[in-house]
Amino acid sequence: MPNVVLVDKTASLDNAGAGRGLLRECRCRRPPGPGTEQLVRGRPFADLDLAELAAGFDGKFWPYVRILQAALPTLRKDGSVTFITAASARAAFPGTAGLAAINGALEAMVPPLAAELAPLRVNAVSPGGVDTPWWSRVPEAQRTAFFEGLAATTPVGRVGQAAEIGEAVYALAANGFVSGVVLDVTGGANLPMGR
Ligand SMILES: NC(=O)c1ccc[n+]([C@@H]2O[C@H](COP(=O)([O-])OP(=O)(O)OC[C@H]3O[C@@H](n4cnc5c(N)ncnc54)[C@H](OP(=O)(O)O)[C@@H]3O)[C@@H](O)[C@H]2O)c1
């Protein structure tokens, strides 16, 4: 497949093994995750642990940048790159300034990279709340309540599934006429609905 999809675990060139090799070369390590309270309520900016924020950049922003730079010499010019960002980049949820900064930094890179690296295409998928193992550190009852709250404020009435994010990534990677786009895959949760 001529496309390159950058996700957290692999930056697949033609196969996942190549991606893992790049991760090793780039010494990208996942930082310890945030605690439950921070996951479901965010963290007030006044209490934001700057070392934790830096670790968040180390775990997401820098791996994308390092991997893309390392992969550039071997990427096909008619291929594509897709970042996975997050709706928190532009959602204005109190307590998520750090998350917004990390994902917003990646989203900001998409248009200039699409112009600079052309004809290579560069896009991003920006997910809303998705039921993945990332949330498994939140106790089940609290997680269920949190997802129900998210679903209630989401036009499609539920949180997303990982496969739906994968389908969006595939759509961007497969369409040779899409570049420089950040695609919201949020079930409509990011729409300004007058709330
Ligand atoms: N779930 C959501 O509600 C949501 C919402 C918006 C955006 N997102 C974004 O979607 C992406 C995927 O999240 P997810 O919910 O699928 O998380 P997840 O269930 O925790 O899965 C993340 C995967 O990425 C791997 N990974 C993460 N950082 C890595 C690193 N630095 N080096 C190597 N592997 C790394 C993990 O590998 P190991 O398990 O082997 O460590 C794991 O397989 C993230 O960028 C996240 O910010 C998620």
The ligand as an SDF file (V2000), in Angstrom:
LIG
                    3D

 48 52  0  0  0  0  0  0  0  0999 V2000
   -9.5440    6.9070   23.3550 N   0  0  0  0  0  0  0  0  0  0  0  0
   -9.9520    8.1560   23.2330 C   0  0  0  0  0  0  0  0  0  0  0  0
  -11.0210    8.5650   23.7780 O   0  0  0  0  0  0  0  0  0  0  0  0
   -9.1510    9.1410   22.4170 C   0  0  0  0  0  0  0  0  0  0  0  0
   -9.7000   10.3990   22.1700 C   0  0  0  0  0  0  0  0  0  0  0  0
   -8.9920   11.3110   21.4070 C   0  0  0  0  0  0  0  0  0  0  0  0
   -7.7470   10.9630   20.9120 C   0  0  0  0  0  0  0  0  0  0  0  0
   -7.2260    9.7440   21.1840 N   0  0  0  0  0  0  0  0  0  0  0  0
   -5.8920    9.4540   20.6300 C   0  0  0  0  0  0  0  0  0  0  0  0
   -5.9030    8.2430   19.9160 O   0  0  0  0  0  0  0  0  0  0  0  0
   -4.5970    7.6510   19.9830 C   0  0  0  0  0  0  0  0  0  0  0  0
   -4.7520    6.2150   20.3990 C   0  0  0  0  0  0  0  0  0  0  0  0
   -5.3410    6.2230   21.6860 O   0  0  0  0  0  0  0  0  0  0  0  0
   -6.0650    4.9510   22.2840 P   0  0  0  0  0  0  0  0  0  0  0  0
   -7.2720    5.4260   23.0040 O   0  0  0  0  0  0  0  0  0  0  0  0
   -6.1750    3.8830   21.2390 O   0  0  0  0  0  0  0  0  0  0  0  0
   -4.9800    4.5400   23.3650 O   0  0  0  0  0  0  0  0  0  0  0  0
   -4.5630    3.1000   23.8970 P   0  0  0  0  0  0  0  0  0  0  0  0
   -5.7620    2.2000   23.9470 O   0  0  0  0  0  0  0  0  0  0  0  0
   -3.8030    3.3450   25.1510 O   0  0  0  0  0  0  0  0  0  0  0  0
   -3.5920    2.5630   22.7770 O   0  0  0  0  0  0  0  0  0  0  0  0
   -2.4510    3.3200   22.4240 C   0  0  0  0  0  0  0  0  0  0  0  0
   -1.4910    2.4010   21.6980 C   0  0  0  0  0  0  0  0  0  0  0  0
   -0.3490    3.1560   21.3390 O   0  0  0  0  0  0  0  0  0  0  0  0
    0.8250    2.5460   21.8920 C   0  0  0  0  0  0  0  0  0  0  0  0
    1.7340    3.6530   22.3020 N   0  0  0  0  0  0  0  0  0  0  0  0
    1.3950    4.8230   22.8760 C   0  0  0  0  0  0  0  0  0  0  0  0
    2.4730    5.6080   23.0280 N   0  0  0  0  0  0  0  0  0  0  0  0
    3.5080    4.9250   22.5530 C   0  0  0  0  0  0  0  0  0  0  0  0
    4.8710    5.2190   22.4180 C   0  0  0  0  0  0  0  0  0  0  0  0
    5.3740    6.3990   22.7660 N   0  0  0  0  0  0  0  0  0  0  0  0
    5.6580    4.2890   21.8970 N   0  0  0  0  0  0  0  0  0  0  0  0
    5.1340    3.0980   21.5050 C   0  0  0  0  0  0  0  0  0  0  0  0
    3.8470    2.7740   21.5860 N   0  0  0  0  0  0  0  0  0  0  0  0
    3.0470    3.6740   22.1020 C   0  0  0  0  0  0  0  0  0  0  0  0
    0.3560    1.6640   22.9970 C   0  0  0  0  0  0  0  0  0  0  0  0
    1.2110    0.5690   23.0710 O   0  0  0  0  0  0  0  0  0  0  0  0
    1.3410   -0.3060   24.4270 P   0  0  0  0  0  0  0  0  0  0  0  0
   -0.0500   -0.5980   24.9310 O   0  0  0  0  0  0  0  0  0  0  0  0
    2.0750   -1.5050   23.9540 O   0  0  0  0  0  0  0  0  0  0  0  0
    2.1070    0.5450   25.3450 O   0  0  0  0  0  0  0  0  0  0  0  0
   -1.0400    1.2430   22.5380 C   0  0  0  0  0  0  0  0  0  0  0  0
   -1.0000    0.1070   21.6970 O   0  0  0  0  0  0  0  0  0  0  0  0
   -3.7950    8.5080   20.9770 C   0  0  0  0  0  0  0  0  0  0  0  0
   -2.9830    9.3820   20.2440 O   0  0  0  0  0  0  0  0  0  0  0  0
   -4.8580    9.2890   21.7320 C   0  0  0  0  0  0  0  0  0  0  0  0
   -4.3930   10.5350   22.1880 O   0  0  0  0  0  0  0  0  0  0  0  0
   -7.8910    8.8110   21.9120 C   0  0  0  0  0  0  0  0  0  0  0  0
  1  2  1  0
  2  3  2  0
  2  4  1  0
  4  5  1  0
  4 48  2  0
  5  6  2  0
  6  7  1  0
  7  8  2  0
  8  9  1  0
  8 48  1  0
  9 10  1  0
  9 46  1  0
 10 11  1  0
 11 12  1  0
 11 44  1  0
 12 13  1  0
 13 14  1  0
 14 15  2  0
 14 16  1  0
 14 17  1  0
 17 18  1  0
 18 19  2  0
 18 20  1  0
 18 21  1  0
 21 22  1  0
 22 23  1  0
 23 24  1  0
 23 42  1  0
 24 25  1  0
 25 26  1  0
 25 36  1  0
 26 27  1  0
 26 35  1  0
 27 28  2  0
 28 29  1  0
 29 30  1  0
 29 35  2  0
 30 31  1  0
 30 32  2  0
 32 33  1  0
 33 34  2  0
 34 35  1  0
 36 37  1  0
 36 42  1  0
 37 38  1  0
 38 39  2  0
 38 40  1  0
 38 41  1  0
 42 43  1  0
 44 45  1  0
 44 46  1  0
 46 47  1  0
M  CHG  2   8   1  16  -1
M  END
$$$$
